[in-house]
Amino acid sequence: MWRLFQYPLCPFSRKVRFACAVKAVPVELVLEKPWERRDEFAALNPAGQTPVMQKGEITLIDSAAICDYFEETVDRVPLLGSGPEDRAEARRLIAWFDQKFYAEVTAPLLSERMYKRLYSKQAPDAGAVRTASRNAEGHLDYLDFLLDRRRWLSGPAFGLADIAAAAQISVADYLGGIDWDGHEPARIWYSALKSRPTFRPLLAERMEGLPPPSHYDKLDF
Ligand SMILES: N[C@@H](CCC(=O)N[C@@H](CS)C(=O)NCC(=O)O)C(=O)O
């Protein structure tokens, strides 16, 4: 079985887990806290980042490379769309969430509300949290805009763009950075994802010492 080195609030690991669940690829979770800088983990991934997937002699690193690998090797449930234009649009949105949303929302929230609280024992910087939440608001506006025009984020079919977005948003939501009020299209889309058996195990998981807000795993939020 594939082993996935991850921790519960790593959005890139959530993306890989969700994609593997949809493709029915069984995965064994291995807890890895990248900030602990374990030598054995550095030997596996010189970048020292989660997620890493390993099976026998094969080591896969980077969520985009990992998702591409399973898209190429597992026919079940294609996740990138059928034509080159569909795939380009899906990849644009995957990069949007992996890079832009992560830099503007998820990474500052992880730093302020997870890392400082659990590890460096500092108070969060309220200004940084406010800025991340304001940025999240802008991203939800963009989701509403897309979902007013499309059934799923990159087009008519559910795919990796939805998975990448749900991975980032679920972590930001866990950390209290998402205000769903006034975002009906995004809320309906996220509620549909939350009800999927392939996504529910992610929502059931908790980061030790850091409980999520009460609405976090509710279908009606
Ligand atoms: N591009 C990478 C990003 C992975 C990433 O940034 N992982 C974070 C955890 S969410 C990490 O390991 N950070 C520790 C570090 O960069 O030293 C991917 O998509 O897998």
The ligand as a MOL file (V3000), in Angstrom:
LIG
                    3D

  0  0  0     0  0            999 V3000
M  V30 BEGIN CTAB
M  V30 COUNTS 20 19 0 0 0
M  V30 BEGIN ATOM
M  V30 1 N 4.5020 22.5620 -3.7590 0
M  V30 2 C 4.4130 21.6670 -2.6390 0
M  V30 3 C 4.2020 22.4960 -1.3710 0
M  V30 4 C 4.2670 21.6370 -0.1190 0
M  V30 5 C 4.3290 22.4800 1.1510 0
M  V30 6 O 4.5120 23.7090 1.1370 0
M  V30 7 N 4.1890 21.7860 2.2920 0
M  V30 8 C 4.2640 22.4570 3.5760 0
M  V30 9 C 3.2570 21.8680 4.5510 0
M  V30 10 S 1.6230 22.3400 4.1700 0
M  V30 11 C 5.6250 22.1800 4.1950 0
M  V30 12 O 6.0600 21.0530 4.2290 0
M  V30 13 N 6.2920 23.2250 4.7060 0
M  V30 14 C 7.5290 23.0830 5.3860 0
M  V30 15 C 8.6460 23.7680 4.6420 0
M  V30 16 O 8.4190 24.3460 3.5600 0
M  V30 17 O 9.7650 23.7330 5.1600 0
M  V30 18 C 3.2680 20.6720 -2.8780 0
M  V30 19 O 2.3400 20.9910 -3.6400 0
M  V30 20 O 3.3410 19.5540 -2.3620 0
M  V30 END ATOM
M  V30 BEGIN BOND
M  V30 1 1 1 2
M  V30 2 1 2 3
M  V30 3 1 2 18
M  V30 4 1 3 4
M  V30 5 1 4 5
M  V30 6 2 5 6
M  V30 7 1 5 7
M  V30 8 1 7 8
M  V30 9 1 8 9
M  V30 10 1 8 11
M  V30 11 1 9 10
M  V30 12 2 11 12
M  V30 13 1 11 13
M  V30 14 1 13 14
M  V30 15 1 14 15
M  V30 16 2 15 16
M  V30 17 1 15 17
M  V30 18 2 18 19
M  V30 19 1 18 20
M  V30 END BOND
M  V30 END CTAB
M  END
